[in-house]
Amino acid sequence: PISKRGTAYGIFNTIYGSAFLAGSALIGLLYDKNLLTLLFLFVALTQGLSIFILFSLMRSFRRDKKPNG
C-alpha cells in the first residue's frame, strides 16, 4: 500500500547499500591479494545469479497478470 512505500524504499536501499559495500570490499580484497581469477569468478557468478533472479521475477509477474479464461 502507498502508506508503506517509504518503508519499502528504505528497506530496499538498506539491503542494496549493504550488498554494494560488501561486494566492493570483497572485490577490493581479492584484487589486493592478486587473486584475479577468483575476482573474475565472483563477479561472473553474482552477475549470473542476478540475471537468473531477474528472469524468474519477470516470469512470475507475467504469470500473475495473465487474464483468467
FIMARDO-941277 format. One line per 8 residues: number of its first residue (from 1); for each residue z, x, y of N, C-alpha, C. Coordinates in Angstrom, 3 decimals, padded with zeros to 6 digits. Layout:
N
NUM = Z:X:Y:Z:X:Y:Z:X:Y; ...;
END
This chain:
69
1 = 000.000:000.821:-001.205:000.000:000.000:000.000:000.000:000.863:001.266; -000.430:000.271:002.343:-000.564:001.011:003.602:000.779:001.531:004.111; 001.859:000.860:003.778:003.176:001.297:004.244:003.634:002.593:003.577; 003.053:002.933:002.451:003.424:004.150:001.721:002.377:005.252:001.861; 001.363:005.035:002.673:000.273:006.001:002.800:000.755:007.350:003.330; 001.647:007.344:004.315:002.184:008.588:004.868:002.938:009.392:003.821; 003.717:008.709:002.996:004.449:009.377:001.921:003.480:009.973:000.908; 002.438:009.238:000.577:001.454:009.728:-000.385:000.755:010.982:000.143;
9 = 000.368:010.967:001.413:-000.259:012.157:002.002:000.716:013.334:002.037; 001.971:013.067:002.315:002.976:014.125:002.314:003.148:014.754:000.950; 003.210:013.931:-000.087:003.340:014.443:-001.456:002.093:015.232:-001.842; 000.929:014.684:-001.532:-000.325:015.385:-001.851:-000.378:016.747:-001.172; -000.068:016.801:000.120:-000.144:018.061:000.848:000.909:019.059:000.387; 002.069:018.589:-000.042:003.090:019.482:-000.582:002.617:020.122:-001.880; 002.058:019.324:-002.765:001.558:019.850:-004.034:000.372:020.775:-003.797; -000.539:020.362:-002.939:-001.719:021.169:-002.627:-001.311:022.514:-002.022;
17 = -000.419:022.489:-001.057:000.030:023.722:-000.408:000.761:024.652:-001.367; 001.612:024.080:-002.212:002.345:024.893:-003.188:001.399:025.542:-004.196; 000.428:024.785:-004.673:-000.549:025.332:-005.620:-001.413:026.396:-004.950; -001.785:026.182:-003.698:-002.580:027.161:-002.965:-001.796:028.463:-002.798; -000.521:028.357:-002.461:000.327:029.531:-002.300:000.489:030.279:-003.621; 000.787:029.554:-004.691:000.987:030.189:-005.996:-000.301:030.846:-006.496; -001.423:030.157:-006.351:-002.702:030.719:-006.793:-003.083:031.949:-005.994; -002.879:031.893:-004.697:-003.204:033.044:-003.850:-002.312:034.238:-004.181;
25 = -001.040:033.981:-004.419:-000.121:035.070:-004.782:-000.529:035.699:-006.116; -000.891:034.868:-007.081:-001.305:035.395:-008.386:-002.599:036.189:-008.275; -003.552:035.702:-007.516:-004.805:036.433:-007.325:-004.538:037.761:-006.628; -003.672:037.749:-005.615:-003.325:038.989:-004.927:-002.655:039.985:-005.855; -001.767:039.512:-006.712:-001.094:040.384:-007.683:-002.092:040.981:-008.668; -002.972:040.151:-009.199:-003.982:040.646:-010.142:-004.911:041.657:-009.485; -005.285:041.409:-008.241:-006.155:042.336:-007.522:-005.434:043.649:-007.227; -004.171:043.543:-006.844:-003.384:044.732:-006.539:-003.201:045.619:-007.771;
33 = -003.052:045.004:-008.933:-002.879:045.748:-010.191:-004.212:046.174:-010.795; -005.310:045.886:-010.093:-006.662:046.240:-010.539:-007.019:045.597:-011.883; -006.591:044.358:-012.055:-006.904:043.588:-013.256:-008.004:042.584:-012.917; -009.156:043.113:-012.563:-010.233:042.263:-012.057:-010.784:041.314:-013.119; -010.765:041.727:-014.387:-011.233:040.835:-015.451:-010.322:039.616:-015.553; -009.005:039.836:-015.512:-008.077:038.704:-015.555:-008.203:037.831:-014.312; -008.433:038.461:-013.174:-008.631:037.722:-011.937:-009.836:036.795:-012.070; -010.934:037.337:-012.566:-012.143:036.520:-012.747:-011.885:035.381:-013.728;
41 = -011.204:035.667:-014.834:-010.915:034.627:-015.823:-010.014:033.539:-015.240; -009.013:033.940:-014.480:-008.119:032.966:-013.856:-008.883:032.031:-012.931; -009.712:032.607:-012.081:-010.479:031.802:-011.132:-011.462:030.889:-011.865; -012.162:031.432:-012.868:-013.136:030.635:-013.614:-012.458:029.487:-014.370; -011.309:029.760:-014.977:-010.612:028.717:-015.729:-010.063:027.628:-014.811; -009.507:028.015:-013.671:-008.982:026.992:-012.769:-010.110:026.157:-012.163; -011.243:026.766:-011.874:-012.383:026.005:-011.355:-012.938:025.066:-012.425; -013.028:025.547:-013.665:-013.488:024.698:-014.758:-012.556:023.517:-014.982;
49 = -011.259:023.772:-014.922:-010.285:022.694:-015.071:-010.415:021.687:-013.936; -010.631:022.172:-012.731:-010.802:021.282:-011.580:-012.021:020.388:-011.737; -013.117:020.957:-012.197:-014.339:020.170:-012.405:-014.126:019.115:-013.483; -013.429:019.494:-014.562:-013.130:018.552:-015.637:-012.287:017.385:-015.121; -011.249:017.699:-014.342:-010.394:016.650:-013.789:-011.190:015.752:-012.841; -012.042:016.351:-012.005:-012.850:015.570:-011.076:-013.738:014.576:-011.814; -014.468:015.042:-012.823:-015.363:014.140:-013.550:-014.597:013.089:-014.340; -013.431:013.444:-014.870:-012.608:012.465:-015.575:-012.144:011.362:-014.628;
57 = -011.712:011.747:-013.431:-011.269:010.748:-012.465:-012.428:009.890:-011.976; -013.589:010.512:-011.763:-014.755:009.739:-011.330:-015.136:008.710:-012.384; -015.116:009.103:-013.638:-015.441:008.172:-014.728:-014.416:007.047:-014.784; -013.149:007.380:-014.594:-012.089:006.378:-014.619:-012.247:005.379:-013.486; -012.565:005.844:-012.283:-012.742:004.939:-011.153:-013.974:004.068:-011.311; -015.038:004.612:-011.866:-016.244:003.808:-012.089:-015.974:002.702:-013.095; -015.215:003.022:-014.138:-014.892:002.045:-015.161:-014.060:000.912:-014.571; -013.155:001.253:-013.661:-012.300:000.243:-013.037:-013.079:-000.684:-012.109;
65 = -014.170:-000.209:-011.531:-014.919:-001.002:-010.554:-016.034:-001.832:-011.174; -016.311:-001.657:-012.452:-017.375:-002.442:-013.081:-016.984:-003.907:-013.136; -017.910:-004.788:-012.797:-017.612:-006.225:-012.872:-017.510:-006.668:-014.331; -016.644:-007.616:-014.568:-016.486:-008.138:-015.934:-017.557:-009.195:-016.188; -018.070:-009.138:-017.406:-019.004:-010.185:-017.781:-020.329:-009.671:-017.931;
END
